[in-house]
Amino acid sequence: MMGCKKCQGITGIGFLVAGILFLLQDLGYWNFWNINWYTFLFIWMGIGALAMRTCPDCQAIMTGKMKK
């Protein structure tokens, strides 16, 4: 994922939490939703892409105008 450290951190934490929840679901400890992992992946990637479009730091990285 290309973006600023803040957006990468938030995305990473989201994937970690979702991974733990799906693991608990697979192990049979917690069954609170009925979606597949790839559905969550597409939704989360869409949210991340929309967030990166509004983040000024990510936009500066993508356009090559990042402050040094």
C-alpha positions as a Markdown table, in Angstrom:
| # | Residue | x | y | z |
|---|---|---|---|---|
| 1 | Met | 0.0 | 0.0 | 0.0 |
| 2 | Met | 1.3 | 3.4 | -0.9 |
| 3 | Gly | 0.5 | 6.2 | 1.4 |
| 4 | Cys | 1.6 | 8.1 | 4.5 |
| 5 | Lys | 2.6 | 6.3 | 7.7 |
| 6 | Lys | -0.6 | 7.3 | 9.5 |
| 7 | Cys | -2.8 | 5.8 | 6.8 |
| 8 | Gln | -0.6 | 2.6 | 6.6 |
| 9 | Gly | -0.9 | 2.3 | 10.4 |
| 10 | Ile | -4.6 | 2.6 | 10.5 |
| 11 | Thr | -5.1 | 0.2 | 7.6 |
| 12 | Gly | -2.7 | -2.3 | 9.3 |
| 13 | Ile | -4.6 | -2.1 | 12.6 |
| 14 | Gly | -7.9 | -2.7 | 10.7 |
| 15 | Phe | -6.5 | -5.8 | 9.0 |
| 16 | Leu | -5.1 | -7.1 | 12.2 |
| 17 | Val | -8.4 | -6.7 | 14.0 |
| 18 | Ala | -10.3 | -8.3 | 11.2 |
| 19 | Gly | -7.9 | -11.1 | 11.0 |
| 20 | Ile | -8.3 | -11.9 | 14.7 |
| 21 | Leu | -12.1 | -11.7 | 14.3 |
| 22 | Phe | -12.1 | -14.1 | 11.4 |
| 23 | Leu | -9.7 | -16.4 | 13.2 |
| 24 | Leu | -12.1 | -16.5 | 16.2 |
| 25 | Gln | -15.0 | -17.2 | 13.8 |
| 26 | Asp | -13.0 | -20.1 | 12.1 |
| 27 | Leu | -12.2 | -21.6 | 15.5 |
| 28 | Gly | -15.9 | -21.4 | 16.5 |
| 29 | Tyr | -15.4 | -19.1 | 19.5 |
| 30 | Trp | -17.4 | -16.1 | 18.1 |
| 31 | Asn | -19.8 | -16.2 | 15.2 |
| 32 | Phe | -21.3 | -12.8 | 14.9 |
| 33 | Trp | -21.3 | -12.1 | 11.2 |
| 34 | Asn | -21.9 | -14.1 | 8.1 |
| 35 | Ile | -19.6 | -12.5 | 5.5 |
| 36 | Asn | -16.6 | -14.0 | 3.7 |
| 37 | Trp | -13.1 | -12.8 | 4.2 |
| 38 | Tyr | -12.8 | -11.6 | 0.6 |
| 39 | Thr | -16.0 | -9.4 | 1.0 |
| 40 | Phe | -14.4 | -7.7 | 3.9 |
| 41 | Leu | -11.1 | -7.3 | 2.0 |
| 42 | Phe | -12.8 | -5.5 | -0.9 |
| 43 | Ile | -14.8 | -3.3 | 1.5 |
| 44 | Trp | -11.7 | -2.4 | 3.6 |
| 45 | Met | -9.6 | -1.7 | 0.5 |
| 46 | Gly | -12.3 | 0.6 | -0.8 |
| 47 | Ile | -12.4 | 2.5 | 2.4 |
| 48 | Gly | -8.6 | 2.8 | 2.4 |
| 49 | Ala | -8.6 | 4.1 | -1.1 |
| 50 | Leu | -11.2 | 6.7 | -0.3 |
| 51 | Ala | -9.4 | 7.7 | 2.8 |
| 52 | Met | -6.1 | 8.1 | 0.9 |
| 53 | Arg | -7.8 | 10.4 | -1.6 |
| 54 | Thr | -8.7 | 12.8 | 1.2 |
| 55 | Cys | -5.4 | 12.6 | 3.1 |
| 56 | Pro | -3.1 | 15.6 | 2.3 |
| 57 | Asp | 0.0 | 13.6 | 3.2 |
| 58 | Cys | -0.9 | 10.7 | 0.9 |
| 59 | Gln | -1.7 | 13.1 | -1.9 |
| 60 | Ala | 1.7 | 14.8 | -1.5 |
| 61 | Ile | 3.4 | 11.4 | -1.7 |
| 62 | Met | 1.4 | 10.4 | -4.8 |
| 63 | Thr | 2.1 | 13.6 | -6.6 |
| 64 | Gly | 5.8 | 13.7 | -5.6 |
| 65 | Lys | 5.5 | 17.0 | -3.6 |
| 66 | Met | 6.3 | 15.6 | -0.2 |
| 67 | Lys | 8.2 | 17.9 | 2.1 |
| 68 | Lys | 11.7 | 16.7 | 3.1 |
